[in-house]
Amino acid sequence: MLTISQLAAYAGVTVRAVRHYHQIGLLPEPERNRSGYRTYDAVAVVRLIRIRTLADAGVPLGRVQELLDAGPEEFARGVQEMDKDLRAEIRRLQGTRRRLARLAAGEQLALPKSVVDYLDRLRGLGVEEGYIEMERDAWIMIAAQVPHSIDSVIAKKHEELDDPDVVKLYGLLSGALDWLPDDPRIVEVADIMERLMIRAVEAGEVGADDGVDDQFVDLLDSTMVESSPVAARLLAILEERGWRGWTRIERVAADRINTELPPS
């Protein structure tokens, strides 16, 4: 007969592990000798080795009992099921690793790749990082609101960057956060934005359903206004000319625009 220490040594486990297997019912409690100590036989050694082998193979302890008591066919099915679960978990972990690798770039936290590529294109145009960070935060909120259409929205933004007026606008806005409210360049920005908005009206793009509610639009607009006194001045100029809004542009004085503005 064997002591618990001898049993553990023969099976290649610790005494603590043996006691744990007793506690959870994997290894039956043996009889005790006259001194009150547990005594084990060869059957216990074989069972403990099987438990250890299954555990070392990655079988959860909650399923070890099931496999220990299974016949050959049931055992094979059980192993196949665990292998299927394991492969699914491996795929999940691989996906997690890929997402973590993308997050190392910082910007990909909460942003789809299409938006990150767009921001990188702005950097390539020489747009300053301070402005890009502000736009990035806005895109994070927008992407969360319209996740299924964000790629098409960004595709349209890429098309707009082929317009020299848009490129010039970004070049001006890039440094506008540090301007004073009376900087004459604000009027230049307003002129460019107005030309772009008129073209959008003529193309039927103003007033289209953008998939976000009015409260969210107000949040984005207020965030923009709070970012710099220049933003408030710019919106005021545009409103005087018959335009309202920043995220969702509205034409509020079409007659005045038609009569006072030169053709774009």
C-alpha positions in Angstrom: 0.0 0.0 0.0 1.2 3.5 -0.8 1.1 6.8 1.1 -0.2 9.9 -0.5 3.4 11.1 -1.0 4.4 7.9 -2.8 1.2 8.0 -4.9 2.0 11.6 -6.0 5.6 10.6 -6.8 4.6 7.6 -8.9 2.0 9.6 -10.9 4.3 12.7 -11.3 2.1 15.2 -9.5 2.2 17.0 -6.2 0.5 16.0 -3.0 -1.5 19.2 -3.2 -2.8 18.1 -6.6 -3.8 14.7 -5.2 -5.8 16.4 -2.4 -7.4 18.8 -4.9 -8.5 15.8 -7.1 -10.0 14.2 -4.0 -11.9 17.5 -3.2 -13.5 17.8 -6.7 -14.3 14.1 -7.0 -11.8 13.0 -9.7 -9.9 10.7 -7.4 -12.0 8.7 -5.0 -11.0 8.9 -1.3 -9.2 5.7 -0.3 -9.5 3.8 2.9 -7.3 4.9 5.9 -5.0 2.7 7.9 -5.2 2.3 11.7 -3.2 5.5 12.1 -5.7 7.5 10.1 -3.5 8.0 7.0 -4.8 7.4 3.5 -3.4 4.4 1.7 -3.4 3.8 -2.0 -3.1 0.9 -4.4 -2.0 0.4 -8.0 -5.5 1.3 -9.3 -5.2 4.7 -7.7 -1.8 5.2 -9.4 -3.2 4.3 -12.8 -6.2 6.6 -12.4 -4.1 9.5 -11.2 -1.7 9.1 -14.2 -4.7 9.2 -16.5 -6.0 12.3 -14.8 -2.6 14.0 -15.1 -2.3 13.0 -18.8 -5.7 14.4 -19.7 -5.0 17.6 -17.7 -1.6 18.0 -19.3 -3.3 17.7 -22.7 -5.4 20.7 -21.9 -8.6 18.9 -21.0 -10.6 21.1 -18.5 -10.9 19.3 -15.2 -14.6 19.7 -15.5 -14.5 17.2 -18.4 -11.8 14.9 -17.2 -14.4 12.8 -15.2 -16.5 12.4 -18.3 -13.6 11.1 -20.4 -12.3 8.8 -17.6 -15.6 7.0 -17.5 -16.2 7.0 -21.3 -16.0 4.0 -23.6 -13.7 4.1 -26.6 -16.2 5.7 -29.0 -17.6 8.2 -26.5 -14.0 9.1 -25.6 -13.1 9.7 -29.2 -16.2 11.9 -29.7 -15.4 13.9 -26.6 -11.8 14.5 -27.8 -13.1 15.6 -31.2 -15.5 18.1 -29.6 -12.8 19.6 -27.4 -10.5 19.8 -30.5 -13.3 21.7 -32.3 -13.7 24.1 -29.3 -10.0 24.5 -29.1 -9.7 25.4 -32.8 -12.4 28.0 -32.4 -10.6 29.5 -29.4 -7.4 29.6 -31.4 -9.1 31.5 -34.1 -10.6 33.9 -31.6 -7.2 34.5 -30.0 -5.5 35.0 -33.4 -8.1 37.6 -34.1 -7.4 39.3 -30.8 -3.7 39.3 -31.6 -4.4 40.9 -34.9 -6.5 43.6 -33.3 -3.9 44.2 -30.7 -1.2 44.6 -33.3 -3.3 47.2 -35.1 -4.0 49.0 -31.9 -0.2 49.4 -31.5 -0.5 52.2 -34.0 -2.7 54.1 -31.5 -5.2 55.5 -34.0 -6.8 52.2 -34.7 -8.4 52.2 -31.3 -12.1 52.4 -32.1 -11.4 53.4 -35.7 -11.9 51.3 -38.8 -8.9 51.0 -41.2 -10.7 53.1 -43.8 -10.7 56.1 -41.5 -7.1 55.5 -40.4 -6.0 55.5 -44.1 -7.9 58.7 -44.6 -6.2 60.4 -41.7 -2.8 59.2 -43.0 -3.7 60.8 -46.4 -4.3 64.1 -44.6 -0.9 63.8 -43.0 0.6 63.3 -46.4 -1.0 66.6 -47.5 0.8 68.3 -44.6 -2.2 68.7 -42.3 -0.9 69.4 -38.8 -1.3 66.8 -36.1 -3.4 69.0 -33.8 -6.1 69.3 -36.4 -5.9 65.6 -37.3 -6.4 64.6 -33.7 -9.5 66.7 -33.5 -10.9 65.2 -36.7 -9.9 61.7 -35.5 -12.0 62.1 -32.4 -15.0 63.2 -34.5 -14.6 60.1 -36.8 -14.5 57.9 -33.7 -17.9 59.1 -32.7 -19.3 59.0 -36.3 -18.0 55.4 -37.0 -19.7 54.2 -33.8 -23.0 55.7 -35.0 -22.9 54.5 -38.6 -20.6 51.4 -38.5 -22.1 49.8 -41.6 -21.8 52.9 -43.8 -18.6 54.5 -42.6 -16.5 53.0 -45.4 -18.7 54.5 -48.0 -18.6 57.9 -46.2 -14.8 57.8 -46.2 -14.7 56.8 -49.8 -16.6 60.0 -50.6 -14.1 61.9 -48.5 -11.3 60.5 -50.5 -13.1 61.7 -53.7 -13.4 65.2 -52.2 -9.6 65.3 -51.6 -9.2 65.2 -55.4 -10.7 68.7 -55.4 -8.0 71.5 -55.1 -10.4 73.6 -53.1 -10.7 70.8 -50.5 -7.0 70.4 -50.3 -6.6 74.2 -49.9 -9.3 74.2 -47.2 -7.4 71.5 -45.2 -4.2 73.5 -45.6 -5.9 76.5 -44.0 -7.8 74.7 -41.3 -4.7 72.8 -40.3 -3.3 75.9 -38.6 -6.6 77.7 -37.8 -6.8 76.5 -34.2 -4.1 79.1 -33.3 -5.6 82.0 -35.3 -7.3 85.0 -33.6 -11.0 85.5 -34.3 -10.3 88.5 -36.5 -7.7 86.8 -38.7 -8.5 87.6 -42.4 -7.9 84.0 -43.4 -11.2 83.0 -41.8 -13.0 84.8 -44.6 -10.9 82.9 -47.1 -11.9 79.6 -45.4 -15.6 80.7 -45.5 -15.3 81.5 -49.2 -13.9 78.1 -50.0 -16.5 76.3 -47.8 -19.3 78.2 -49.5 -18.1 77.2 -53.0 -18.0 73.6 -51.9 -21.4 73.8 -50.3 -22.9 75.3 -53.5 -21.5 72.5 -55.5 -22.9 70.0 -53.0 -26.4 71.6 -53.4 -26.1 71.5 -57.2 -25.1 67.8 -56.9 -28.1 67.0 -54.7 -25.9 66.0 -51.8 -27.2 68.5 -49.2 -30.2 67.2 -47.3 -29.5 63.5 -48.0 -30.1 61.1 -45.1 -26.8 60.7 -43.3 -27.9 58.0 -40.8 -27.4 60.1 -37.6 -29.9 61.9 -35.4 -30.1 65.6 -34.8 -28.9 65.4 -31.2 -25.7 63.7 -32.4 -25.2 66.3 -35.1 -25.6 69.0 -32.4 -23.0 67.3 -30.3 -20.4 67.3 -33.2 -21.2 70.9 -34.0 -20.8 72.1 -30.4 -17.5 70.2 -30.1 -16.3 72.0 -33.2 -17.3 75.4 -31.9 -15.7 74.8 -28.5 -12.4 73.8 -30.1 -11.5 77.3 -31.1 -12.9 80.9 -31.3 -12.1 80.7 -35.0 -14.8 78.0 -35.5 -17.5 80.1 -33.9 -16.5 83.1 -36.1 -16.5 80.9 -39.2 -19.9 79.5 -38.6 -21.2 83.0 -37.9 -19.9 84.2 -41.3 -21.5 81.3 -43.1 -24.8 81.8 -41.4 -24.8 85.4 -42.5 -24.4 84.1 -46.0 -27.4 81.7 -45.7 -25.8 78.5 -44.4 -26.3 76.8 -41.1 -24.4 73.9 -39.4 -21.0 72.2 -39.7 -21.6 68.5 -39.6 -24.8 68.7 -41.6 -25.0 71.8 -43.8 -28.4 73.4 -44.3 -29.2 76.1 -46.9 -31.4 78.6 -45.2 -31.4 81.5 -47.6 -31.3 80.1 -51.1 -32.6 83.3 -52.8 -29.9 85.4 -51.3 -27.2 83.0 -52.3 -28.5 82.8 -55.9 -28.5 86.6 -56.3 -25.4 87.6 -54.4 -22.8 84.9 -55.0 -20.7 84.7 -58.1 -20.9 81.3 -60.0 -18.5 78.7 -58.7 
